[in-house]
Amino acid sequence: MESIIQPLNNNNQNAEYRALPNNIEAEQGLLGALLVNNDVLDRVRDFLEPHHFYDPVHGRIFEAAAKFIDNGNAASPVTLKNYFEHDEGVNQLGGTAYLSKLASNATTIINAKQYGRTIYDLALRREIIKLGENMVVTAHDAEIDDSPSQQIETAEQALYEIAEKGHHSAGFMSFDNSVSGAVEMVTRAYKREGKLSGISTGFIDVDDVLGGLQESDLLILAGRPGMGKTALATNIAFNIARKYARAVADGNVEIQPDGRQIVKDGAVVGFFSLEMSAEQLASRVIAEQTKISSDSIRKGNLTDEEYTRLFNTAKELQSLPLYIDHTGAIPISTLTARARRLKRQYGLGLIVVDYLQLVRASSSGGVENRVQEISIITQGLKALAKELEVPVLALSQLSRQVENRDDKRPQLADLRESGSIEQDADIVMFVYREEYYINKSQPKPGTEEHLKWQADMDQAMGRAELLIGKNRHGPTKTIDMAFEAQFTRFHDLVKDAHLPDGYSDGYIDE
């Protein structure tokens, strides 16, 4: 059949004119197949929509046929005839007889899906072209307060949305595919050192309870100020990044059938530090690894041996796949766009957000209060975890009501005023250090009370508790840990001398 879209100029006088990508024949062939065999709709409806057709008339025919079929009626040139008798576009093509022409030039049902994919792919190409045109117009006519960096992020987000269309909205998955995914997860755990289905945190007891950090999980790490939330998150991020670097160096990589390389241990880490600068965070990691106090590093109060040790350690750390974004009060949309970019460029495997309450909703419009805004943010982080198929570890502050109790161990109820944190999270963990509170209540030296205080302090010193308050995949539990405050470094609280391979005193072997 002759194409219904005629060139505007056959003699090529206007060299600048270029038609948008399209394939009218594919559209006609698919519509013809649909009018002959309505089962074609089931093969393309998961990804193809009326607006994907280049010719608006074809889009209307597809939409009408789909409605007929959904209502339990047969869609054919005869049944659709009355529906299009007064359609101006169809009349320009010869009237309702055009429907019969489509049916007479139908492709086979076997080719229908491929035709649909062709139409869909061309529609995406047209969207890319329109996006490019909009970028040019926006750059030319930008408002004074619309910075170039904001324009770049907006364009990048729009481009990513085009690239991801159809990837996360495939509808129902057969149980066969679901079972295959579950078996694949078990196989990874079976092959991986430590028998973990997720990414090892570098802490034995934490891995034992959680099975590692699982893909698509939102994990909340909460606590009152001074408990060590950032320290523990930094420890975990460092462990994971270092294990990834060592796996790459050792060639511990698996080649997939599609050519992709899967590193078996660790992951690339993206750390959004909204409270501390990248330099301050790096100083913490250096303090943890050199066992030089953060205070000494900050003041430069170092011996020659300590400075040499710090310099050599810093040189080693430069190769770690640990990326830090220290933008303050970052909107959730910007955070999402930058995580997508990191995933695309480096294969992101873990996102850390420090901390949740410093993230902003993308827009204040329609947000009535801070509780609602936090709900939007946690929902956005959970959606990001599922979209990128990576765990998201988000730190959270707790309400002051903890301080009013005799037992100051945090509870899930302490999160409730923060909206949907508890609801959206797969794992909720609390960091608690009794030493912090005992130290604040020191009585007068030389008294009987001070002797009892000293005994309590000796028992609590250097110890911490990680309380698993919610675990969607397993039990809740309290994990005893060791903490070196001067180095901001957590350890497993070793109960015997036999540690699994890959661990040493809570950290991966040097």
KEDRENPA-951593 format. One record per residue (C-alpha): x, y, z; residue in three letters. Coordinates in steps of 0.02 Angstrom, whole numbers, m for minus. Layout:
N
<<X, Y, Z>, ALA> ...
END
This chain:
510
<<0, 0, 0>, MET> <<62, 173, m39>, GLU> <<112, 274, 113>, SER> <<m22, 391, 174>, ILE> <<113, 518, 225>, ILE> <<168, 610, 71>, GLN> <<335, 705, 69>, PRO> <<313, 893, 82>, LEU> <<442, 920, m55>, ASN> <<498, 787, m179>, ASN> <<627, 893, m269>, ASN> <<733, 914, m111>, ASN> <<736, 1104, m130>, GLN> <<734, 1128, 60>, ASN> <<891, 1037, 113>, ALA> <<862, 1078, 297>, GLU> <<696, 984, 306>, TYR> <<707, 811, 383>, ARG> <<554, 708, 426>, ALA> <<545, 636, 599>, LEU> <<586, 448, 606>, PRO> <<435, 344, 559>, ASN> <<381, 187, 469>, ASN> <<206, 206, 399>, ILE> <<211, 33, 320>, GLU> <<244, m48, 489>, ALA> <<98, 47, 565>, GLU> <<m17, m6, 424>, GLN> <<41, m188, 432>, GLY> <<13, m198, 620>, LEU> <<m159, m117, 614>, LEU> <<m209, m232, 471>, GLY> <<m154, m384, 572>, ALA> <<m253, m321, 722>, LEU> <<m412, m298, 619>, LEU> <<m393, m474, 548>, VAL> <<m343, m561, 711>, ASN> <<m385, m473, 874>, ASN> <<m261, m584, 969>, ASP> <<m125, m469, 902>, VAL> <<m172, m344, 1037>, LEU> <<m109, m460, 1175>, ASP> <<62, m466, 1093>, ARG> <<91, m278, 1090>, VAL> <<m17, m196, 1223>, ARG> <<114, m213, 1361>, ASP> <<223, m83, 1275>, PHE> <<128, m2, 1131>, LEU> <<8, 143, 1155>, GLU> <<m92, 251, 1033>, PRO> <<27, 400, 1048>, HIS> <<172, 293, 987>, HIS> <<100, 295, 810>, PHE> <<173, 429, 697>, TYR> <<10, 457, 603>, ASP> <<m126, 518, 724>, PRO> <<m257, 426, 620>, VAL> <<m168, 262, 652>, HIS> <<m161, 301, 837>, GLY> <<m349, 330, 841>, ARG> <<m383, 168, 746>, ILE> <<m273, 70, 868>, PHE> <<m359, 151, 1018>, GLU> <<m534, 116, 951>, ALA> <<m492, m65, 909>, ALA> <<m420, m92, 1083>, ALA> <<m578, m22, 1164>, LYS> <<m687, m136, 1058>, PHE> <<m585, m288, 1105>, ILE> <<m579, m241, 1291>, ASP> <<m769, m229, 1290>, ASN> <<m782, m406, 1224>, GLY> <<m823, m356, 1045>, ASN> <<m733, m401, 884>, ALA> <<m634, m260, 803>, ALA> <<m642, m270, 613>, SER> <<m664, m151, 465>, PRO> <<m850, m185, 476>, VAL> <<m873, m154, 663>, THR> <<m763, 1, 663>, LEU> <<m844, 76, 507>, LYS> <<m977, 178, 597>, ASN> <<m852, 238, 725>, TYR> <<m744, 323, 591>, PHE> <<m877, 384, 468>, GLU> <<m856, 563, 529>, HIS> <<m670, 557, 566>, ASP> <<m591, 695, 462>, GLU> <<m422, 609, 453>, GLY> <<m496, 445, 391>, VAL> <<m603, 538, 263>, ASN> <<m447, 620, 192>, GLN> <<m378, 444, 162>, LEU> <<m530, 385, 65>, GLY> <<m657, 359, 202>, GLY> <<m695, 200, 297>, THR> <<m636, 98, 147>, ALA> <<m462, 133, 215>, TYR> <<m497, 10, 356>, LEU> <<m525, m128, 228>, SER> <<m364, m81, 138>, LYS> <<m270, m100, 302>, LEU> <<m342, m274, 329>, ALA> <<m298, m327, 152>, SER> <<m116, m277, 180>, ASN> <<m98, m354, 354>, ALA> <<62, m434, 416>, THR> <<54, m606, 498>, THR> <<22, m623, 684>, ILE> <<199, m695, 699>, ILE> <<274, m530, 639>, ASN> <<153, m419, 734>, ALA> <<259, m399, 890>, LYS> <<412, m352, 788>, GLN> <<310, m223, 694>, TYR> <<250, m155, 861>, GLY> <<428, m144, 926>, ARG> <<479, m49, 769>, THR> <<338, 77, 797>, ILE> <<384, 93, 981>, TYR> <<571, 117, 948>, ASP> <<538, 251, 818>, LEU> <<424, 341, 941>, ALA> <<567, 344, 1068>, LEU> <<683, 416, 936>, ARG> <<558, 554, 902>, ARG> <<550, 591, 1089>, GLU> <<740, 606, 1094>, ILE> <<734, 730, 950>, ILE> <<599, 833, 1037>, LYS> <<699, 830, 1198>, LEU> <<850, 897, 1105>, GLY> <<745, 1036, 1028>, GLU> <<674, 1081, 1199>, ASN> <<849, 1086, 1272>, MET> <<902, 1212, 1139>, VAL> <<749, 1321, 1168>, VAL> <<768, 1313, 1358>, THR> <<952, 1359, 1347>, ALA> <<912, 1509, 1236>, HIS> <<762, 1573, 1335>, ASP> <<809, 1523, 1513>, ALA> <<744, 1623, 1660>, GLU> <<871, 1718, 1766>, ILE> <<854, 1601, 1914>, ASP> <<861, 1443, 1806>, ASP> <<1044, 1392, 1819>, SER> <<1133, 1288, 1685>, PRO> <<1162, 1148, 1811>, SER> <<974, 1138, 1843>, GLN> <<942, 1131, 1656>, GLN> <<1068, 990, 1638>, ILE> <<989, 889, 1779>, GLU> <<815, 915, 1706>, THR> <<872, 860, 1533>, ALA> <<967, 712, 1604>, GLU> <<816, 655, 1703>, GLN> <<704, 670, 1549>, ALA> <<829, 572, 1444>, LEU> <<842, 436, 1577>, TYR> <<653, 422, 1584>, GLU> <<649, 395, 1396>, ILE> <<785, 263, 1409>, ALA> <<695, 171, 1549>, GLU> <<520, 173, 1473>, LYS> <<445, 1, 1478>, GLY> <<580, m71, 1590>, HIS> <<485, m54, 1753>, HIS> <<304, m65, 1697>, SER> <<296, m235, 1617>, ALA> <<145, m284, 1720>, GLY> <<124, m462, 1784>, PHE> <<273, m579, 1788>, MET> <<242, m763, 1768>, SER> <<275, m873, 1919>, PHE> <<403, m966, 1815>, ASP> <<505, m805, 1798>, ASN> <<481, m765, 1982>, SER> <<545, m937, 2032>, VAL> <<694, m918, 1915>, SER> <<738, m753, 1999>, GLY> <<727, m832, 2171>, ALA> <<838, m978, 2118>, VAL> <<964, m856, 2044>, GLU> <<971, m764, 2211>, MET> <<1001, m928, 2305>, VAL> <<1136, m976, 2179>, THR> <<1226, m811, 2209>, ARG> <<1221, m844, 2396>, ALA> <<1285, m1022, 2370>, TYR> <<1433, m965, 2265>, LYS> <<1475, m807, 2361>, ARG> <<1601, m809, 2501>, GLU> <<1506, m809, 2665>, GLY> <<1350, m887, 2585>, LYS> <<1259, m721, 2574>, LEU> <<1121, m677, 2451>, SER> <<1158, m492, 2472>, GLY> <<1312, m382, 2483>, ILE> <<1420, m415, 2636>, SER> <<1429, m271, 2760>, THR> <<1596, m332, 2826>, GLY> <<1518, m369, 2996>, PHE> <<1489, m553, 3036>, ILE> <<1338, m541, 3150>, ASP> <<1252, m409, 3043>, VAL> <<1273, m518, 2888>, ASP> <<1210, m669, 2985>, ASP> <<1046, m582, 3027>, VAL> <<1018, m487, 2863>, LEU> <<1100, m605, 2739>, GLY> <<1193, m453, 2673>, GLY> <<1115, m297, 2597>, LEU> <<981, m354, 2475>, GLN> <<943, m280, 2305>, GLU> <<794, m160, 2301>, SER> <<788, m145, 2491>, ASP> <<768, 19, 2585>, LEU> <<865, 6, 2748>, LEU> <<846, 136, 2884>, ILE> <<988, 162, 3009>, LEU> <<922, 273, 3148>, ALA> <<984, 341, 3313>, GLY> <<999, 494, 3422>, ARG> <<1145, 614, 3392>, PRO> <<1312, 547, 3454>, GLY> <<1265, 363, 3435>, MET> <<1378, 333, 3283>, GLY> <<1256, 321, 3137>, LYS> <<1373, 404, 3013>, THR> <<1521, 304, 3079>, ALA> <<1432, 138, 3053>, LEU> <<1367, 188, 2881>, ALA> <<1543, 244, 2831>, THR> <<1617, 80, 2895>, ASN> <<1492, m20, 2792>, ILE> <<1517, 86, 2635>, ALA> <<1706, 71, 2649>, PHE> <<1702, m117, 2676>, ASN> <<1592, m143, 2523>, ILE> <<1693, m28, 2410>, ALA> <<1858, m106, 2462>, ARG> <<1796, m282, 2436>, LYS> <<1739, m233, 2260>, TYR> <<1909, m157, 2219>, ALA> <<1998, m313, 2279>, ARG> <<1882, m427, 2182>, ALA> <<1921, m330, 2022>, VAL> <<2108, m335, 2059>, ALA> <<2101, m523, 2090>, ASP> <<1999, m556, 1932>, GLY> <<1851, m618, 2033>, ASN> <<1733, m570, 1892>, VAL> <<1597, m671, 1806>, GLU> <<1559, m643, 1621>, ILE> <<1373, m650, 1582>, GLN> <<1303, m722, 1417>, PRO> <<1262, m544, 1360>, ASP> <<1443, m490, 1387>, GLY> <<1416, m396, 1550>, ARG> <<1545, m416, 1687>, GLN> <<1481, m456, 1862>, ILE> <<1601, m426, 2007>, VAL> <<1565, m562, 2134>, LYS> <<1606, m467, 2294>, ASP> <<1572, m292, 2355>, GLY> <<1494, m152, 2254>, ALA> <<1517, 24, 2187>, VAL> <<1452, 143, 2322>, VAL> <<1367, 312, 2303>, GLY> <<1370, 411, 2466>, PHE> <<1257, 564, 2480>, PHE> <<1330, 660, 2628>, SER> <<1210, 803, 2663>, LEU> <<1283, 848, 2832>, GLU> <<1471, 825, 2813>, MET> <<1584, 881, 2672>, SER> <<1671, 753, 2561>, ALA> <<1837, 800, 2643>, GLU> <<1768, 773, 2819>, GLN> <<1697, 605, 2769>, LEU> <<1862, 554, 2689>, ALA> <<1953, 607, 2848>, SER> <<1841, 490, 2948>, ARG> <<1882, 344, 2834>, VAL> <<2067, 383, 2848>, ILE> <<2052, 389, 3038>, ALA> <<1963, 221, 3038>, GLU> <<2096, 137, 2932>, GLN> <<2254, 216, 3006>, THR> <<2194, 210, 3187>, LYS> <<2244, 392, 3205>, ILE> <<2113, 493, 3298>, SER> <<2003, 610, 3197>, SER> <<2050, 751, 3315>, ASP> <<2236, 728, 3279>, SER> <<2205, 722, 3092>, ILE> <<2096, 879, 3097>, ARG> <<2227, 977, 3197>, LYS> <<2376, 906, 3103>, GLY> <<2447, 846, 3268>, ASN> <<2542, 696, 3195>, LEU> <<2709, 613, 3218>, THR> <<2818, 579, 3067>, ASP> <<2770, 395, 3074>, GLU> <<2584, 438, 3084>, GLU> <<2597, 559, 2938>, TYR> <<2684, 428, 2830>, THR> <<2553, 300, 2878>, ARG> <<2413, 423, 2838>, LEU> <<2490, 470, 2670>, PHE> <<2512, 288, 2616>, ASN> <<2336, 241, 2671>, THR> <<2261, 390, 2581>, ALA> <<2351, 338, 2422>, LYS> <<2275, 164, 2434>, GLU> <<2101, 233, 2466>, LEU> <<2103, 341, 2308>, GLN> <<2068, 189, 2200>, SER> <<1910, 137, 2294>, LEU> <<1744, 145, 2199>, PRO> <<1669, 258, 2334>, LEU> <<1587, 413, 2261>, TYR> <<1534, 555, 2377>, ILE> <<1406, 691, 2338>, ASP> <<1403, 821, 2477>, HIS> <<1267, 934, 2409>, THR> <<1168, 1004, 2556>, GLY> <<976, 999, 2560>, ALA> <<973, 901, 2397>, ILE> <<799, 876, 2319>, PRO> <<745, 695, 2301>, ILE> <<729, 718, 2112>, SER> <<909, 777, 2099>, THR> <<969, 636, 2210>, LEU> <<877, 512, 2099>, THR> <<949, 586, 1939>, ALA> <<1127, 580, 2006>, ARG> <<1106, 401, 2067>, ALA> <<1044, 351, 1895>, ARG> <<1194, 435, 1816>, ARG> <<1314, 343, 1933>, LEU> <<1226, 179, 1896>, LYS> <<1242, 208, 1709>, ARG> <<1425, 261, 1716>, GLN> <<1500, 147, 1847>, TYR> <<1375, 10, 1890>, GLY> <<1313, 74, 2058>, LEU> <<1281, m63, 2188>, GLY> <<1241, 32, 2350>, LEU> <<1170, 203, 2393>, ILE> <<1198, 284, 2564>, VAL> <<1101, 440, 2615>, VAL> <<1162, 536, 2769>, ASP> <<1036, 586, 2823>, TYR> <<852, 571, 2777>, LEU> <<786, 729, 2861>, GLN> <<906, 839, 2761>, LEU> <<835, 783, 2594>, VAL> <<702, 896, 2519>, ARG> <<547, 849, 2422>, ALA> <<567, 902, 2240>, SER> <<427, 1030, 2255>, SER> <<338, 1108, 2403>, SER> <<177, 1118, 2304>, GLY> <<40, 1013, 2385>, GLY> <<151, 967, 2534>, VAL> <<56, 1019, 2689>, GLU> <<188, 982, 2823>, ASN> <<358, 906, 2857>, ARG> <<282, 736, 2898>, VAL> <<206, 727, 2725>, GLN> <<369, 785, 2647>, GLU> <<467, 646, 2735>, ILE> <<338, 521, 2671>, SER> <<368, 581, 2492>, ILE> <<556, 564, 2518>, ILE> <<550, 387, 2590>, THR> <<433, 331, 2451>, GLN> <<554, 407, 2325>, GLY> <<702, 315, 2401>, LEU> <<609, 149, 2401>, LYS> <<558, 176, 2219>, ALA> <<740, 217, 2177>, LEU> <<800, 57, 2262>, ALA> <<678, m46, 2158>, LYS> <<714, 48, 1997>, GLU> <<904, 32, 2006>, LEU> <<895, m138, 2094>, GLU> <<1017, m84, 2229>, VAL> <<1002, m72, 2419>, PRO> <<977, 104, 2486>, VAL> <<1043, 136, 2663>, LEU> <<965, 295, 2731>, ALA> <<1013, 368, 2900>, LEU> <<878, 446, 3007>, SER> <<865, 552, 3163>, GLN> <<748, 500, 3304>, LEU> <<624, 605, 3402>, SER> <<676, 677, 3571>, ARG> <<549, 570, 3662>, GLN> <<687, 439, 3677>, VAL> <<775, 552, 3803>, GLU> <<622, 553, 3918>, ASN> <<627, 364, 3951>, ARG> <<731, 274, 4080>, ASP> <<778, 143, 3950>, ASP> <<840, 248, 3806>, LYS> <<851, 107, 3681>, ARG> <<758, 164, 3524>, PRO> <<594, 85, 3469>, GLN> <<498, 86, 3306>, LEU> <<373, 204, 3387>, ALA> <<509, 335, 3391>, ASP> <<500, 342, 3200>, LEU> <<311, 364, 3186>, ARG> <<308, 553, 3190>, GLU> <<419, 547, 3035>, SER> <<279, 484, 2925>, GLY> <<301, 326, 2822>, SER> <<482, 284, 2867>, ILE> <<433, 125, 2959>, GLU> <<304, 79, 2827>, GLN> <<416, 102, 2675>, ASP> <<575, 25, 2747>, ALA> <<618, m158, 2726>, ASP> <<744, m152, 2869>, ILE> <<746, m32, 3017>, VAL> <<903, m31, 3126>, MET> <<946, 74, 3278>, PHE> <<1119, 115, 3345>, VAL> <<1128, 127, 3534>, TYR> <<1277, 156, 3649>, ARG> <<1245, 148, 3836>, GLU> <<1418, 224, 3864>, GLU> <<1358, 390, 3791>, TYR> <<1220, 410, 3921>, TYR> <<1321, 344, 4069>, ILE> <<1461, 466, 4028>, ASN> <<1338, 613, 4036>, LYS> <<1282, 567, 4213>, SER> <<1450, 562, 4301>, GLN> <<1430, 596, 4489>, PRO> <<1554, 683, 4601>, LYS> <<1721, 587, 4611>, PRO> <<1761, 501, 4774>, GLY> <<1581, 459, 4817>, THR> <<1499, 289, 4826>, GLU> <<1390, 339, 4678>, GLU> <<1548, 374, 4578>, HIS> <<1616, 199, 4614>, LEU> <<1454, 122, 4549>, LYS> <<1459, 240, 4400>, TRP> <<1638, 188, 4361>, GLN> <<1589, 4, 4365>, ALA> <<1444, 37, 4246>, ASP> <<1557, 141, 4134>, MET> <<1690, 4, 4127>, ASP> <<1559, m122, 4075>, GLN> <<1484, m10, 3940>, ALA> <<1643, 68, 3872>, MET> <<1684, 24, 3694>, GLY> <<1521, m70, 3667>, ARG> <<1374, m33, 3555>, ALA> <<1210, m115, 3510>, GLU> <<1131, m128, 3338>, LEU> <<947, m160, 3365>, LEU> <<856, m236, 3215>, ILE> <<681, m166, 3245>, GLY> <<606, m222, 3081>, LYS> <<664, m356, 2960>, ASN> <<550, m397, 2815>, ARG> <<657, m548, 2770>, HIS> <<692, m626, 2938>, GLY> <<701, m607, 3127>, PRO> <<725, m451, 3232>, THR> <<874, m457, 3348>, LYS> <<997, m355, 3450>, THR> <<1177, m368, 3388>, ILE> <<1319, m327, 3509>, ASP> <<1462, m231, 3428>, MET> <<1624, m147, 3479>, ALA> <<1655, 38, 3448>, PHE> <<1816, 138, 3452>, GLU> <<1755, 317, 3471>, ALA> <<1924, 399, 3439>, GLN> <<1935, 314, 3269>, PHE> <<1746, 313, 3234>, THR> <<1763, 129, 3197>, ARG> <<1644, m15, 3232>, PHE> <<1695, m198, 3251>, HIS> <<1612, m364, 3277>, ASP> <<1614, m405, 3462>, LEU> <<1719, m562, 3443>, VAL> <<1659, m701, 3557>, LYS> <<1790, m829, 3505>, ASP> <<1950, m838, 3407>, ALA> <<1878, m927, 3255>, HIS> <<1823, m799, 3126>, LEU> <<1757, m841, 2951>, PRO> <<1872, m811, 2805>, ASP> <<1866, m633, 2743>, GLY> <<1837, m558, 2915>, TYR> <<1957, m498, 3049>, SER> <<1894, m413, 3206>, ASP> <<1742, m351, 3114>, GLY> <<1839, m291, 2961>, TYR> <<1892, m375, 2802>, ILE> <<2067, m448, 2813>, ASP> <<2209, m335, 2763>, GLU> 
END
